[in-house]
Amino acid sequence: MKAMKWAIGKGKLVQVTDADLNAQCYDLVHTGAVHQLKLLIQNWTDGDADTVVAYNVLNGLDAWRKLYHNELPNVDHQIRQLTDEFTALKKK
């Protein structure tokens, strides 16, 4: 979890390189956890999210960073929009 927060903190445009990973979370890289994360994300995404993690991704934490910054804000917007529409229905 700490490594995932660190990857998100790199920002939307800065990739998480293998050198970054070796310096920040050496154990996760060498136990295969970062690679497993990439496979998990690739297997469980679909549509736009799948496109985000399929191209120009260096490793699992880089895939998570891209997914977080590119897709989760859209979901938040959709949730807010749905909530607003539901609230408007209640008022009528």
N, C-alpha and C positions, 0 to 999 in steps of 0.2 A: 504494500500500500504506500509506503514511504517513497519507493522508487517511482510509482505511478504519479504521485503528487509532484515529485521532482521533475518528471518528464513534462507534465502539464505546465509547470513553471518556466520551462524553456521558451514558451510562447508559441504562437501560431506559425511563425515563419522560420524558426530556428530548429533544424533537425537534430535529433538525438543520435549522435554518431557512435560507432563502436568504441572509439577512443574515449568518449564521454562516459560510456557505460563501464569500461574497464576502470576508469578513475573513480566513478561514483558508486557502482554496485558490482564489483568484481565477482563476488560469489554467485549472484543471480545469473551472470553471463556464463560462468563456467560450470554451473549445475544444469544448464539448459533451460532454465525458467524463462528467460527472455525470448528464446526461440519458441517455446511452448505457448507463450502469450501471443506471439505473432500468429501461430497456427490457429489458436482458439479464436482470435479476432477475425481472421480470414474465413474461418468456417462458420461463424455465427452472424456475419453481416450480410446484408442483401441490399440491392438497389443502390442509392446514392452513397450510402455508408460503405458498401463493398467497393465502389469505385474509388473512394477516398483512401482506403487502406490497400488497394491493389497496385497502385502506381507510386513510384518514387518514395518507397518506405524502406528504411534501412534495417529495422529490427522491430521487435515486439513493442518496446516502449515508444519508439517513434510512431508506430501504428496507433498506439493508444493516444499519443499527443495529438496526432492529426485527427483522429476520430473525435476526441473531446472538443477540439477547437472548431472543427468544421460541421459536426453533426449535432452535438448536444445543445448548442444555442438555438438551432432550428426546432428541436423538440420542445425546448422551454417556451419558445414563441407560440408553437402550436397549442401547448397546454394553456398558456395565458389566453389565447384566442378562444379556445373552447370554453374556458371558464367565463370569459366575458359574454359569450353567446348564451351560455346557460343562465348567467345572472340576468341578462336582458329578458329571457323567457319568463323568469320568475316575476319580474316587475309587471308584466302584462296581465 
